[in-house]
Amino acid sequence: LMAGERRRRGGDGPRERPRERLRDRDPKLRQQQKPQRGSGRGRTALALTAAAAALALCLAAAAAAWNRWSEASRLVTPHPAPPAVPPGSTGPLASPTYFWGTYRPHVYFGMKTRSPRAVVTGLMWLQHGGNLRHTTEQNDGVSRYGWLMHDGENFGVQEIRDEGLLLRTEFVKQPGGDHGGDWSWRVTAKMEGKGPAPLLSLFFYVATDGQGTLRPVLENGTRLAAVAGTAEELGDFTLTFLPPTGEGGEGPKYASYNFLAAGVPGLHRLTDLVRHSLRESSVFSPPGRPRRRFFGVSSTGGLPGEPPRGQLLLHQVTLELPAALEVTLESGSAAGARRGRLAGPALSAALARHAAAFERRFEDTFGLGTRGASLPQRRFAQAALSEMLGGIGFFHGRSLLRSERREEPLPGMESVLFTAVPSRSCFPRGFLWDEGFHLLLLARWDPALARDILAHWLDLLNADGWIPREQILGEEARSRVPPEFVLQHSETANPPTLLLALERLLPDAPLPYLRRLFPRLRSWFEWLNRTQAGPEPFTFRWRGRDPDPERFLNPKTLSSGLDDYPRASHPSAQERHLDLRCWMALGARVLAALAERLGEPHAPYRDMAAALSDNDLLDRLHWAPELGAFADFGNHSSAVALRWHRPAPVPGRPPAAPQLRREVREAPRLQFVAALGYVSLFPLLLQLLRADSPRLPALLGSMSSEQQLWTPFGLRSLARDSPLYLRRNTEHDPPYWRGSVWVNINFLALRALHGYARAAGPHRERAAKLYRELRQNLVANVFRQYEATGFLWEHYRDSDGTGQGCHPFAGWSALVVLAMAEDY
């Protein structure tokens, strides 16, 4: 711009050059000839300088805006590789076995299809004088519930115990037609113990979420006998509510009926909608018996102020116990092949056939009977597997994402996810690192199902190669998540345990399937390698540690999956995280094997796996001689404590409440982190150490030491002699990974010890002894706690083995089945 201005005005012409050279030689003349402020030439120079500066600022702002837009765009843009789940492959014709299922793990009993905006069905119940039950809640007073048998495909049997009420829910699917076939439910209810039984209302419902239509079919104008429906993925269908009978189908049962037809503002408001419609104006009038009032639904048109986007039709049956009720769904396209309604004796026979087939398949798969397991132990193992299979869900929606360079959150790409969930009550949604552990068990039971789930996860990859660690898709899922955990941060990773599962699936997986997965796995691994790189070559660091270090005794590292496990006390870019390095070594090893099988270049992955498994380099970067163990490295002080502080008074305001803040009594320095626990074991857990490693004896010693990791119930997560053992992280943040026994890490320990016990080396006998004792302790305690409480638990107290945290937790705690089968 300035050169053009000079040419236009004729400046820098030949007549001016001698004078300029003279002025350059004579400073006095140069001062005299300097353009004066306000002169034409001065004004031009200043204007041009200002224009250039303004242009530079504009360009910089535009570049920054472009970078922000580009990053935001990539954040919500799907990965360009062909989908891992082929289009149409989850539909009723391509996948009839898995089309319908109990894919609503957050409700006690309900079914839907693997379709976005699917028609949903479900069960609620109300013991009059008690609470309305629908969604699985951690502390709602239901004493036991869970699937006893569930094959993941065709049938399931569940028992629910609620304040003396025993509900047994059963379903069977029957293939046929073009829309997923038929299914039938049976709900049997009776009271346990003696005493007068309260009236019980069972609510069976069907609802739409913006797609499909429902039409009530009334009997005598009061009883909802059936629902005639149509939906894009279901075609025409009929849902029939059969009259109740006595227990075991013994004759008809007197009942009162109510029905509700209402608009639905969203499936997450179904419970509120039904509760809002209940009125204590209905009367139960059995012949020759006293009349009793009860809460019955009445049409209200929906929830006030919330416009409907779908329909709800609900059938309420109120009766005395015992009783049995059946519901059938019949697909219009299966009418020609149907030999009769699947109800009554036909349903009983089908349930018996499927139960016998399930037991045979379970024994063929895991062989617990031949191993000498008792019948109660086998029933327990069947229930653990079944609860995981019954906890598989299908989700649709958008996550809420936040970029580290953008303050405003963004809705993510529209996604679907078919996944097992860690806990139906606490965590009824997908978690990335949990799913890799789930798939280890599912791959043994049903490899095709496991491959399908793995492919669904990889289709969540965005253009950068990132998968959000927690999948909160849709309003139903979001309604169960505390607000502080809804946002998914784009720099946050999670352990790539899907590769742990892929290693098990790899030998028998079809090549076309693996070819669809490979570009996505490669991109995900490259994202991890790029974004989680550490301060030195071959080191790695979890991003996204807690940003307020003074609030926590030790800032959490949610991205690692080990949440409050002690890391460096003062987060910094100098950290080296041992567990992440080991996960990356595993990932490189699996990707090398996958690339080799596909005929793709595999040398870079082999080289990386070799470097990350190099025991000498591992020693240099992570062996802490003063601890006698492997450890993280970072800016750390062990002299920290939580202390109450009263904030400084503010004039004109009441005194602020005291706050629990961290005090640092000794300044941090770069050093190994003094925390012996699960992280210290990772080179062993993922079998990176050579069988003759001189470090193995120290790790085996820590594992077998009662002062450190050994308990009669499994390995504790943090050694008893570690500074933060069982220490709270904040006033309201109890210890989590600071001493409890966790099944997933104990399973990795069993798997590794099993391997070292069979490898040639000087430590094989010690590893074998430790393996036998650890397996016995872990399995016995998880079984004992199940017998006592009816649940698998999130983790177990190291002092007495008591189940803690969420329940039921048939996520990775169900790996106990593989430990019982010694299937690693």
N, C-alpha and C positions, 0 to 999 in steps of 0.2 A: 504493500500500500504506500509506503513512504517513497519507494523508488518511483512509482507512478506519479506521485505528487510532484516530485522533483522534475520529472520529464515534462509535465504539463506546464509548469511555471518557467521553464527554461533555465532552471538552476543548474549548477555544476557544469556550465558551459566553458569553452576555452578561454574567454576573456577573464574569468574569475580565478583560474588556476594559479597564475603567477602571484597574484595578490595573496591568495591563500597560503602559498609557500612562504612568502615573505612574513606574513603574520605568524606563521608557525615558528619562524626563526626568532622573532622579536616578541618577547612576552608583553612588553609595554604596548606595542602596536596591537597585539592580539587582544589585550584587555580593552583598548579603545574601540576596536572594531567589533566587539561582541554585540550581537543583536540586543537591542534594548527591549525591555518588557513593554508590550503593547505595540511593538512594531509588527508589520505584516509578516515578516519571516518568522519572528518569535512566536506570534500567535499560531502560525501554521505548524511549527515544530511541536508546540505544546498540545495543540489539538490532535496532531497525529500520534503523539505519545499516549495521550489519554485514550484515543480510539484503539490503539494497539492493546493497551492495558485492559480496556473494557472487552475487547474481542477475546483476549486471553482468558479473562474471567468467564465470559460467556462459553467459550470452548471448554474450559475446565468444568463448569457447571453442567454443560451438556454431556461431557464425558462421564461425570459422576452420575448424572441422571440415567444415562444409557447403561452404565454398569449396574445401577440398582435395578433398572427395568429388566436387563438381561438376566441378572441373578434371580430376580423374582419369577421371570418367565421360565427359566430352567427348573426352578424349584417345583413348579406345578405342571411341568411338561413331562408326559410319559417317556420312558426310554424308547429310542427309535428301533430297537431290535424287534423282530417278530415276536408276538406274545408266546410265553411259555405254555399257556393254556390255549389250545387252538379254539378259535371262535366256534360256538355251537356245541363244543364237546361236553358241556355240563347240562345240556338240554334233555328233555324227556326221551327223545329217540336215541341220541348218542350215548346217554348215560342213565338208563332207566333205573338201574340198581340204586344209584345215589341221588336221584332227582328229589324224591320226598325224603324227609328225615326229621329227627328231633333237633332241628337246627336253630332252636331258640333256647340256648343253655341258661339264660337268665330267668326263665320261668320254670316252675316246678314240673309242668307237663304241657307241651305244645309242639306243633309240627308246622313246617312250611317247606317250600321248595327252594331249590338253588336258583332263584330268579330275583332280580331287583324288583322292588315294589310288589313282592309276592303277597298272595292271599295267605293270611296266618290263621291258625287255629290254636285254641288253648283251653285250659281248665283253671277255674278259681274255686275256692270253697270257703264256707263260713259256718263254723260252729256257733249257733246263736248264743250270744253271751261272750263270744270270743272276737277274734280279728279276721278280717278278710285276707285270705292268702292268695297270692298270685305269683309275684316275683320272688326269687330266692334271695333272702336277706340274711346277713351274718348273724344278727341278734334278734330275730323275730320270734324266738321261743319254740320253733320247730325242733324237736329233740334229735331226730334222725331222718335222713333221706338220702337216697342214692340208687343208682341202677345196680341191680343184682346180676342181670344178664342183659347184654346188648351186643349184637354182632356188627353194628355199624352199617348194616345193609337192610335187613328184613324184619327184625323184631327186637323188642326190648321188654324187660320186666323191672319195675321200680317199686320200692316200698318207701312210704312216708309215715312217720310217727309224729303226731301233733296233739299234745295234751290228752293222751288216752285214745285218740283216734288213730286207727291204722288204715291208710289208703294204699291200695295196690293198683298201680297203673300199668297196663299192658297194651302193646300195639303189635299188629302184624300187617305187613305190606303184601300186596298181591299184584304181580305184573300183568300188563295187558293194555292194548290200545296204543294211542299215540301221545298220551299226555301223562305218563307216569303211573298209570294203573290205579288200583283201589287201595284203601287201607281201612282197618277197623281198630277201634279202641275198646277196652273194657276197664272200668273203674270199679273196684270192689271196696266197700267201706264197712268197717265194724269197729266196735269199741273194745279196748283191752281192759281187763279188770272188771270189777263189779260196780254197781251203782247206776242211778238213772242216766240214760243217754240223752244228751241234748239233741234238739233238732239239728239236722245237717242240711245245708243247701249246697248243691253242686251247680256250678255255672259253666256251661259249655258254650264257647263262642267261636265265631268266624268273623274276620275283619279284613277290610281292604285298606290299601294305603295309596289311594290316588289312581288305581287301575283295577278294573273288574267291577262287576255288578252282582248284587245279592238280592234275592226275592224270598220273603218268608212264605212258608206253606203252613197254615194254621189248621189245627184240628179243634172243632167245637168253638172256634173263635178265641180260645184262650191258650191252648198248648201249641208251642212251636214244634211241629212234628218234623219239619225238614227245612232245609235252605236250598233253593235252586240257584246256582251261581254260574257265572261265565267269566273267564279271564283269558287273556291272550295266551299265556303259557299252559293253561289248564283246559281250554276249551269249555264245553259244558260239563257240569258236575252236579251231584246231589249229595248233600250232607244230611243224613237221617239220624234223628235222636230216638232210639227205641225206648219203649216204656221200661221202667225199672222192674227188677225181679228180686226175690230173696237171694241170699248168699248161695252161690252154686246154681243159680238159675231156677230155684225152687218156687215156681208160681209167681203171679203178678204181685206188685208191691204198691200199696196206696201212697200217693204223693200229691203234693200241691205244685202247681206250675205257674211260673211268671215268665214273661219274655220282654226283651228290650230291643228296640230298633232305634239307633241313634247315629248321628254324624260323628266322625272321629277326627279330631284336630291333629292327630299323630299317634302312632302306635305306642309311643312312650307315655301317653296319657290314658291308656285303657283302664288301669286300676282306678285312677281318679274319676274317670267317667262312670264306672260301675258304682263306686262308693257314693258318688254324688246322686245317683239315681235310687239308692236304697231308701225305703220308707217302712216304718214299723206299722203297717196298716194291713198286711196280709194275714190270713187266718188259716191255720192247719186244722182240718176238721175230719179226722178219721171216723168212720162209722162206729158208733157206740163208745167213743173215747172222748176225753175232754178236749175242748177247743184250745188252741194255743196261737198267740200272735207271733209273727216273725217278720224279719226284714225282707221285703221283696222288692225287686226292681220295678220301676215304672218309667215309661217313656218320658224323657225330659227334653228331647231335642238336641242334647249335647251339653258341653260345658259352656257357661256364660262367657261371652266375649271372645270365644275362640272359634273361628270359622272352620267348618269341617272340610276335610279333603278326602275322606273315605267313609266307609260304612261299617257299622257294627250290628250284628244280629246275635243275641245272646239268649240261651235257653236255661232257665233256672228250675231245678228240681229240688223240692224240699221234702224230706222224709225222715222216718225213724230207721235206725240201724238194727241189724245188718241189711245190706242191700248191694245190688250190682247193677250197673248201667253200661250200655253199649252205644257206641256212635260209629257209623260207617260213612265213609266217603266213597262214592262210586263215580268213576269217570265215564262220561258219555261215550267216549270212543272205545271203551272196553266192553260195551254191552254185548256185542256179538260173541265174545269169547268167554263171558262170565257163566259159570255153571250154577250159580246161586249166590245169595248174599252170604258174606263171611260174617256170620253172627251165630250166637247160641252154641250148639254142639259143634258146628263147623269151625267156629272160632276157637273153641277149646281144643279141638283136634289139631288145628294149625299151630297153636301155641305150644302144645306138647311136642309136635314134630320139630319145631325150631329149637326148643329148649334142648332136646336130645342131640340135635345136630351141633348146637353150640358147645355142649359139653365134650362131644367127640373131637370137634375141631380144636378146642382149647387144649385137650390132652395131647393131641397130635402135634400141636405147635410148641407147647412148653414142657410137656412130659413130667409134670409135677407128681402125678400118681406113681409113675415108675421110679421117681426119686424118693418115694416114701413119704411125701407130704400127706398130712392127715386131711380128712374131709373138710373140717373147718378151715384149714389153711388153703385148701383148693377153692373153697367158696369165697374166701377173702380175696385171693388172687383174681378170680373171675370178676368179683365186684370192682376191684381196682381197675382192671382193663375196661370193664363195662362203663364205669363212671367217666373214664377218659373218652370213650367212644360216644357216650351220651352227652358229653360236653363239647362235641364238635358243633360249630355254628357257621352260618352263612350270613355275611354282613355286606351292606351296601351303603355307600355315602362318601363323604369327603372328610379327611382329617383337617385339623386347623394347624397351620404351619407358621413358623417364624424363622426368618433368616437372621444371621448374626449382624448383617449390615442394614437391616430394615426393622423399624420399630413396630409397624403395623402388621398384625398377623394376616395370613392369606388362607383362603380355603384351598385345599389341595385338589389334585385331580380326582375326578369321579372314579371310584374303585369298587371292586368286589373282592371279598376275601372268604375263603373256605379254610377254616382253621380249628384246631382244638384250643380250648381256653384253659388257663391255669386253675381257675376256681369259678364255679357257677355263681357263688354268692359274692365274692370280693372282686374278682377280675374276669367278668364274663365278656372278654374281648381278646384280641390277638396281641401277644407279646413276642417280639422277634427272637430273643435268646431262649425263652421258654420253649418255643416251637421246635427248635432243634432237638431238645431232649424228648419232647412228646413223640417226635417222629422216630426215635430209636425204638420205642415200643410199638408204634403203629406199623413201622416197616416190617416188624416180625410177624404181626398179625395179618396185615393186608398190605403188601407192597404197592399195589395199584392205588389204593387210597392214600398212602403216604406220598407217592409220587405226585398225585393230584394236588395235595395240600402244599407241597414244596413248590410246585409250579405256580400256584396262586400267590404265594409269598413273593416269588421273584418277579411277578407281573406288577408289583407295587413299586418297582424301581423307577426313579425319576431320571431326567436327562443327564444328571451328574453322576448317577450310579448310587444314590442314597436311598435307603429304606428307613422310614421312621420306625423307631424302636417299639412304639406302642400304637396300635391301630384302633382308632376310635371313630368308626364309620357309621354314620347315621345317628338320629336323635335317640333311639333306644339305647345305643351304646353310650352316647355322651351323657345321658341322664344318670348313668351309674358311675361317673368319674368325678372325683373332687376337682374343682376349678383349676387348682394349681398344677394339675397334671395333664390338662387338656392340650395345651400347646406343645407341639413337637418341634424341637430346635434343629436347624439344618446342619449344625456342626457336630451333633451328638450321634455317636455310633452305638453299637451293641455287639457283644461277642458273636462271631459268625458261626453259631452252632448248627446252622442249616448244613454247613459243610461236614460237620460231624455225622449228621444223618445221611448226607449224600455218600459218604465213604462206605456206609453200610449198604446203601441201595445200588451203588455203582456196578458191582459185578453182574447183576441180572437185569439192569435197566435197559430198555430198548434203545438202540442207537438214535433213531429219530427224536426220541424224547430228550436224550442227552444233547443232541445238536441244538435243540430249541433252548435248552438251559444255558449252554456254554457262553454265548456272548453276554448274557445277563450276569452270570457268575463272575466272569472276567471283569466286567465293568464295576460290579460291587466290590470285588477284591481290590481293584485299582483305586477306587474311591477310598477305601480303608487305608491303603498303603500311602496315598497322597495326603489325606486330611488328618490322619492320626500319627504322622511321622514324629519321632522324638528328636532330641537335640543332637544326637550323634547317629552316624550310619548304623543301621540294624537295631535301632531303639525305637520305641513307640510310646505314645502318651495319650491317654484318654482325654478328649476335650469335654467341656461342659461341666466341670466340677462346680460346686456351689459357689455363687459369686459373693457371698457375704461370709467370709471366713470367721469373723468375730462372733457370729451368732451361734456357730457350731463348735463343739469340742474338737471335732475333726471334720472339715468340709466333706460332704458326701460326693460320691462319684457314681451317680445313677447309671451313667452310660456303661459302666463295667458290669452291671447286673448285680454287683456285690454291695451296692448302696452305701452303707455306713462303714464298710470294712476300712480299717485305718490306712490312710495314705499319708503322704507328706503333709505336715500340719499347715504349711503355707503354700498353696498352689502356685506353681510357676512353670515357665516354659522349660525349665531344666529337668523336669521330672522324667524318669524312666519307669514305665509300668511293666512289671514282669509278666503278668497274666496276659496282657494284650500281645506282647512279643510271642508268647507261646501259642496264642490263638492264630496269629499270623503265620507261624511256622506250620501249624496244622493246615491252614488254608492253602498255603503254597504247596504242601504235599498232596492235598486232594486235587487241586487244580492241575498239578503236574500229571497225576494219574488219569484225570479226565481228559486232558489234552492229548495224552499219549494214546488213549483208547480211541479218540476221534481222529487221530492222524494229524492233529494240529501241532504247531511248534510248542514244545514243552520244556525246552532247555532253560529258559528264564525262570520258570517256576521251580524246576529241579535245583537250579543254582541258588535261588532264594531259600528254598527249604533247607538245603545243605548249610547255608550260611547261618540261618536262624536256629538250626539244630546243632551247630558247632559247639561242643561242650566247653572248649577253651574260651571262646568268645563269650559264651553265656557266663562262665566264671568271672571273666574280667568285668562284665557289665553289671552282674546281679548277685555275685556271691559276697555275702557280708561276713567276714571272718569273726567279727565281734559277736555276731548272733549265731554263728554256726549254721546258717541257713541262707537260702536265696531270698532276695528282698527287693522291694521298690527302692528307688533312689530319688531324692529331691531335697527341697529346702525345708528342713524338718527340725522340730523341737519336741522332745518328749515331756518337757516340763510345762504342761498346759493344764488348766483346770477351769471349770465353770464357777463363776462367782456372781452373787447378787450385786447389782449396781443400781443406785437411785439416780435417774437423770437430773441434770441441773435444773433448778426451778426457773420457770418463765414468769415474769411479772404479770399479774392479772389472771393467771390460770391456776387451777387446782394442782396440787402436787401429782406428778406422774407416778404410775405404778412402778415398783422395782422391776428391773430386767435382769435375766440371767445371761451374762456375757462371758466370753472367754478371756482369761488372763494368761499371758505368756510370761512365765517366770525366768525363762532362759532363752535368749535370742536364738532364732533358728539358724542353721547352717546347712550347707550342702552335705548330705550324708545318706547312708542307708537308713530306711525307715524301720524302727524297732517294733516290728509286729510280726510275730510268728503265727501263721495260720494257713488258711486255704491258699492264699496267693503264693506263699512260700513253696507249696507243693506242686505248682503248675508244671514245672519241668518234668516231674514224675507223672502227674495226672494225665498229661498228653503224650507221655512216653517219649520225650525228647532226650532224656538221659540214656547213655549207653548202659547195657546190662552190667558192665564192669566199671561203671563210673565210681570214682572215689567219694563222690558226694552222696551216693545212695545210702550208705550206712547212717549218715546224719539224718537224712529225711525219714528213713524207716525208724530211727530212734525217736524222733519227734512224734511220729504217728503212734508209736507204742507207749509213749510216756504219759502217765496219768496227770502229771503236772503240766503237760503241754496239751496234746490233742486227743489222747485216748479217753474214751468213756465206755461204759458197758452198753451204750446205745448207738454208737457210731462215732465218727471223728467230729469233734467240735470245731467250729469255724475259726476260733481265735484261742490261742493258748492261754491257759489259766495264769501263767506268769507274764503275759504281755500287759503293758501299761494300760490299755484301754479295754481289757477283758470285762464284759458285762457293764461297761460304763454308758450312761445315757449321753446322747448327743446334744439334746436341748431339754428344757423342762418337760416338753410334751413329745419327746422323740426317744422312746426306749431303745435299748440295744437290739439290733436286728441280726447282722452278720458278725456279732462280737461274742460268740460262745455257743450259740445254738447249733444243733446237728441238722444239716440239710441233706436230703436224700440225693439230690442231683450230683453234688460234689462227692459224696460217699460212693455213688455209683461209679464215677470216674476213677475213684481210688481203687475200688474193687476190680474194675476193668484193667487198670494199670498193673496192680499187684498180680492179677491172674496172668498177665503177659510176662512180667518179670519172673514169675515162678516157673515159667516154661522156657525161658531163654537161658542159654548157656552163660554162666557167670558165677562169681563167688557169692552172690547174695540171693540165689534162687530159693534156698531152703528157708531163709528168714522171711522172704517175701511170701512164700507159700503158707507159712504158719500165720503170718499177719493177715493174709487173705482169708483163711478159714475162720479165724476168730472175729474179724471185722464183719464178714458176711453173716455169721451167726448172730452177732449182737444187733446189727441193723435190722435184719429181717424179723427177728424175734420181737424187737421193740415196736416196729411199725404194726405188726400183726396184733400185738398185745393192746396197743392203743386203739386199734380198730375194733377189737372185741369189746373194749371198755366203753367206747364212745360212739361207734358206728361210723367213724370218719377217718379218712386220710387227712393229715395235717400239713400245713405249709412248712413248718420246721418243728423240732423237738427239743425240749429243755435238756441241757447237758447234765443236770444234776440228778434227775430222776426219770428222764425219757418222756415226760408228759407232752402231749401234742400242744402246739402253740400256733398263734397267728390265725390265718384263714382256714376255714373248713366248710365244706369239703374241699380238699386240695388234691384232686386227682390229676394234676398236671405232672410235673416231674417226680412227685412222690410216688406215682404209679410205677416208676422204674424198679420198684421193689419186686415186681413180677419177673423182670429179667434177671435180677439178682437171685431170686428163688430158682430160676431155671438155669442159672450160670450161663447165660447167653449174652456174650459180650461182643 
